[in-house]
Amino acid sequence: MGDSGNFSELFTGVDRVNLVPGVTPLERGPILDSGVQLWVKRDDLTGLGVGGNKVRKLEFLCGSAVATGAHSLVTVGAAQSNHCRMTAAAGALLGMEVHLVLSGERPQELEGNQLLDALFGAQMHFTGEPDHYWGALELVRESVTDALVADGLQPYSIPIGGSTAVGALGYVVGYLELSQQLAELGIEVSAVVHTSSSGGTHAGLVAGQAICRAVGMPSPPVIAIGVAKGVVIGSPDVVSLANEALSLLPNCPVGIEVVAADVVVDGDWLGDDYAVPTQEADEAIRWAARRGGWVLDRVYSGKGLSGLLGRAARGEWASGDDVVFIHTGGVPSVFATDGVPSL
Ligand SMILES: Cc1ncc(COP(=O)(O)O)c(C=O)c1O
């Protein structure tokens, strides 16, 4: 289980299942041209179903599902959704039927995340909608959920990206775990940068930051690189989601609060839209592969790292500063059509 060490009592009494086998590695990366030391938190290695950030959220979402006596999981995402793939794996592990509502048409041959969805035994419902028609996808999730309720299947239905307050708890754990790794290494970093799409990872991270700040630990700022138009224009409201997540921790001291200044979303690296490749992300993908052996994808982590590298090149941090990039995963989509940039 992702370890939050001394903070573990914070999670006492919160429904959770064990999906992350341990602490994910924190690797020292190259020193950038600006003199900044890059660190990479390997949340692509969260273990379950080829890994990625959603496994942390699913520990709490599935904990809640089990506690409510659910027999099945329903969720929704883009055609190559990593969240859907990890939900399929969690359902397989827990013996729950999984229904995935996906954008696009059923392809002739499944590839990337969809191939794994099928391998994990999930049922896929293709909507025919484009990737970013999130509202339409959510409506289909609701109708699939209603049909399962009518069949007496007791579904636990998870909104896009697992970005509820319950799901965000996974990244409260993530921030606290990272803080403890940094404390053990004796490093104080200038920023924690990650890719943001449905906002739950971001909400959990800033909630973790607020906890560290309250107990007098270093609490480096979190910078979210937005890869979907919604998060870039402030939807969801990350401050509210983070505070709602904190309210779910019965042992969280009162007065710990996320404030608007904690939430930084940089939309400069999105390009034309969600899942539309950018030159900067393609360069970041090649750079990461050739400098660290890291595999990033074109929808999420490639754009996220392009934001970190771009901000470093603009001189945001001083030479000698340390900055963490949370590698949130996305590896299976590399094996789908157009999953890698030209080499
Ligand atoms: C690889 C990867 N990185 C980052 C994210 C963004 O996480 P969130 O939806 O919590 O903002 C996702 C979401 O699907 C993802 O799959």
The ligand as an SDF file (V2000), in Angstrom:
LIG
                    3D

 16 16  0  0  0  0  0  0  0  0999 V2000
   -1.3230    9.3210  -17.4300 C   0  0  0  0  0  0  0  0  0  0  0  0
   -2.1910   10.3230  -16.7780 C   0  0  0  0  0  0  0  0  0  0  0  0
   -1.6280   11.3950  -16.2270 N   0  0  0  0  0  0  0  0  0  0  0  0
   -2.3680   12.3520  -15.6300 C   0  0  0  0  0  0  0  0  0  0  0  0
   -3.7340   12.2640  -15.5950 C   0  0  0  0  0  0  0  0  0  0  0  0
   -4.5060   13.3690  -14.9520 C   0  0  0  0  0  0  0  0  0  0  0  0
   -5.0360   13.0020  -13.7110 O   0  0  0  0  0  0  0  0  0  0  0  0
   -6.3620   13.7090  -13.1900 P   0  0  0  0  0  0  0  0  0  0  0  0
   -7.4720   13.2050  -14.0740 O   0  0  0  0  0  0  0  0  0  0  0  0
   -6.4890   13.2860  -11.7980 O   0  0  0  0  0  0  0  0  0  0  0  0
   -6.2020   15.1760  -13.3660 O   0  0  0  0  0  0  0  0  0  0  0  0
   -4.3720   11.1470  -16.1660 C   0  0  0  0  0  0  0  0  0  0  0  0
   -5.8480   11.0540  -16.1740 C   0  0  0  0  0  0  0  0  0  0  0  0
   -6.4330   10.2330  -16.8090 O   0  0  0  0  0  0  0  0  0  0  0  0
   -3.5780   10.1440  -16.7660 C   0  0  0  0  0  0  0  0  0  0  0  0
   -4.1240    9.0540  -17.3260 O   0  0  0  0  0  0  0  0  0  0  0  0
  1  2  1  0
  2  3  1  0
  2 15  2  0
  3  4  2  0
  4  5  1  0
  5  6  1  0
  5 12  2  0
  6  7  1  0
  7  8  1  0
  8  9  2  0
  8 10  1  0
  8 11  1  0
 12 13  1  0
 12 15  1  0
 13 14  2  0
 15 16  1  0
M  END
$$$$
